[in-house]
Amino acid sequence: MEKSIEIGLSLNWKMKGDVKMNVYDTANRLASEIRESEEYKSYKKLKDEIMSNIDSKKKVEEFEKLRYDVQLMQYTGEGKDEEKSKKLEEMYSILVQDEQIKQYFDLEVKFNVMIADVNKIIAEAIRDVL
């Protein structure tokens, strides 16, 4: 039987049999499991390969900077800069012609989906206090 006991203001201990587990232990286990996931391992391996190639690294970093700038403009309410958005699309089209970079982008999406799913699960668990 599982019991939840609130200790202090921020620690939540769960009793499972004789074993005490706190939220920090669980978070550390989650971090470890993320690092052991296929999504993380594949993405990290390919990212390391791309970043070790000076030409590929430069192209990807330039693309990521432009992508960040476009996203930041949208989030801050500055609207959409059509010229930058078009340049971003063109850069992407050129970059994905390189099979390794295309695979890198695909793995990046797969990894980000996993992280978004984990964040959604956590947000659902605490939505009643937010």
Beta strands, then each sheet from edge to edge (+ up, - down):
strand 1: 2-7
strand 2: 11-16
strand 3: 19-22
sheet 1: 1+ 2- 3+
end
